[in-house]
Structure formats: C-alpha cells, structure tokens
Amino acid sequence: MSGEHGRRDAKGRERGAARARGEGSRGALAPGERRKGTDPARTVAFDVLREVAESDAYANLVLPPMLRSRGLSGRDAAFATELTYGTLRLRGRYDAVIAECVDRPLDRIDAPVLDVLRLGAHQVLGMRVPAHAAVSETVGLARQRVGAGSAQFVNAVLRKITRTDLEEWLEVVEGREDDEVARLSVVDSHPQWITRALRDALVAAGRPVDELESLLEADNASPRVTLVARPGLVSAEDLGARVASRPGRYAPTAVVLEGSDPGSLADVRDGRAGVQDEGSQLVTLAFVQAPVEGPDERWLDLCAGPGGKAALLAAIAGTRGARIVANEVQPHRADLVERSLAAVPEDSVEQVQVWDGRDVGTQEPGSYDRVLVDAPCTGLGALRRRPESRWRRVPADVPVLAALQRELLTSALAAVRPGGVVGYVTCSPHLAETRTVVSDVLRALPEGSVEILDARALVTQIAGTDMPLADRLDVQLWPHLHGTDAMHLTLLRRVTP
C-alpha cells in the first residue's frame, strides 16, 4: 500500500478543490452576527442526529418524515440532507479535528453539544458554507438546542477549526497515527476494525490492497436512489420514462433516479416498483436464474423483512407460474413484507408467515424448490446508505451474527428439496459472515450432499462480461468497483441422493 506521502498526493485534488471552493476558509464570528437560533434545515439535521443516537434509529427512516412534517423542500431539504448524512459519514474525521481544539476528552463533552460541533465542522470543512455563516448558524443552533453556556464553548471550538483548512487538518490528524490502517481510518472516517475487515475481504477477493482507500471513500459518497421495476408489474423502460433517471449499470430491472424523492412516483406508492440497491437486485436475479433439477414452483424467502427482495421474487414468480412463502421472525417486519407485496398477483404469494427461520428446516423439510437466505448481518456493505452503522456496530457483533447465519443457512439447506437451490446473501463483505459461514455449514453436512453452483457465471449472464468479478464460484460486489452495496452471493444445490 502507498505510504503517507503517496496518500497525501492521492488526496491532493480533493483537498485542493475543497480549498478552492472555500471549504475550511478562515473566518470568525463577529459579535453582531450572533443569533439566538438557526434555520429549520440545521435544526432538522441536529434533531435527526439526536434521534439516531438516542433511539438507535436510522437516518434514512427518520429524516424524510421529519422534512415533510416541518415543511422543508427544495434547497432547504437538500441542505438538511447533506448536512445530516455528511456529518454521520465523516464523524470520525471531525471528531479527530474537534479533539485537537478542545482541552478535554470527547467523551466528557455532552453528547448533544458534540453533535452540534460535528454539524459545524461539516459545514466548515465539508460543505460550501462560508466559515462565518457556518459558525454563526451553528452557535445559534447551540443557543436554541443546548443553551447559552454551551453556545460559547461551540463558538470557541469552531473558531479554532476555521483557522486551519481541510488539507492541513487532514495532515494533522493522520500525522497522529502510526500505521496505514489507522491513518486511513481517521481520514476516511471508519472504525479501525472495519477498515481491517474490509482490507482482508478485498485481499481475499483478489483485489489489490491499494483499493482500500477507494473503497473507504466510496462508503463516504452519497449514493443515488435506485428503483427496481418489478417484472410483470412495470417495465424498467416505462418506469424510467416517468422520471428523470438513467438505466441501471448491470441489472435490467434497475432505474437510477437523478433526484431523491421516489415517494412522488405512483409506481412506487402502488408497489409496482420499489427502492432497492442495484446489487441487491442483481443477486436476487441470479438466484432465480440458478438451475434446479425438477419442478420450480415453490420458493421461500427465509428472512423476508422488510420485503424488497420478497417483492422482486414474488413478481418474478408471477411470470413463471411459481409462488413464494415469505418468512419473517418479527411480526412488525412481517407487516412491512405484506405491504411490499401489495401489488404482486395474489396467486404468486402463498403466505407471509411469522416463524423463526432457524426452525423452518425441521418444520418443513424438503418442501421448497428455492430458498433465499438474505441473512441478518453487520451491514458493512451498505455503510454509504446507513452511515450510522459504522459507529453502532462493534467487533463482538460479528461472531454472534455469524452463529445465526450458520443456523439459518443450515435450516435453508434442510428446507430445500434435493435438486433445489439455496441462495446465501449478505450485505457484508466480512469474511466471517460470507465464506467462513458457508464453509463451516458445508463441513458439518455429509460430504457430497451439497454442491456449490457458479454464481459468477449467472451474474455475468445478467450483467454482461464487462462486469469485473473475481475468478470464484461465489460473487462479491463492491461500492468502489460496481457502484453497488457490497453484496455477497453464494449459490448451493442439494444433491439428489
């Protein structure tokens, strides 16, 4: 991997462009510019950050209804969205900068005050907000939300931040670290354990280790909203013609929006289309194309909530004379699945059931022709869409989830009949959640009872030969390489005795 000087050269254009735009330019808050409050967009961003922190909510579920309830649209909504997501994504970078400007550990700063400082830092160092306006508005936010005394502290810290531009701050904070992973982690705002896990996954997939920086940067980029045109309900061509968009890069069902308000489309409201990452669509399409031996009539989505893949499966099943069972362990998520299936033909959905997926294999052995296991995981493959996950997950989560994943995959292989296919999917590239789970499960089964199918060949048939994939039977997608979430797919077939 390149050394410290190489990293700084690689980031030169980004930092130079930021300086040219005025990001991080020097400025100070004059007494006459002090405000008692701030504008609604900044208030929304702060309130979303607090709800995310206090209730383990996800910003993508909290922000849209809050924007609507407070009447924000157009430029104000766009500003609030960038401020919210940018602050969440780059929290690690901004915390390192803030730490240079305070005389106490960050864990001794009240959490709401620290969120105000992060919002101010993002305006100063990551947005096109003039420094004086960023400081003035953020101090106003502090007065409005955390009190006058804290506002003075916020003012002092942000004034220090504005005295140094982004390029110099990055040199300062990475200079505090003594190895490449630590430097990448602080500059590109990922916990070190995640940076190491992503590096190991890249290397295992045969990708150059030098791509790690690009992968981390891709996690910090704002992704476009991607829609799925559910087959038999609406075509991708018709869906794309109704809104400013472009076709997906790989999946024939994908439509990429130029804007960010899918709820304004009747197709989405009615369930003929939905919001779904192109990588998620692609692994689902490959799963239904995998060859089964014998009938292909009854499919199971073992972990169906919240219902995106289930709706795509059911739509395809409706065009092929098959039907699906959507299984979900949590009743409220089963309700979400029911809603997602509203537009698909009734005869393509057998039922939505609330069962523990680990028990389905013993309750319904050999009952399905296809079983999809979209396993609960760390979500490290979707950090660009759910940036708060990187700060919420801890290393101890991995073995707990991996144990659950092994149980679910074992159950799926019992639920599928001989000759049928199981698709194992995670939205994580972590090796402990992907290859290791599959190898552990296969090792525990009788030798020769399951064969691994060529998922790479099936994805290539759908996406085209230009799609870069490792020379393996399983498939790992990457944000920096494919522009998708980092989805993993392994396809398995029960061998006929």
Beta strands, then each sheet from edge to edge (+ up, - down):
strand 1: 226-229
strand 2: 245-247
strand 3: 254-257
strand 4: 273-275
strand 5: 298-301
strand 6: 323-327
strand 7: 349-353
strand 8: 368-374
strand 9: 416-426
strand 10: 450-452
strand 11: 475-476
strand 12: 488-494
sheet 1: 2+ 3- 1+ 4-
sheet 2: 7+ 6+ 5+ 8+ 9+ 12- 10+
sheet 3: 7+ 6+ 5+ 8+ 9+ 12- 11+
end
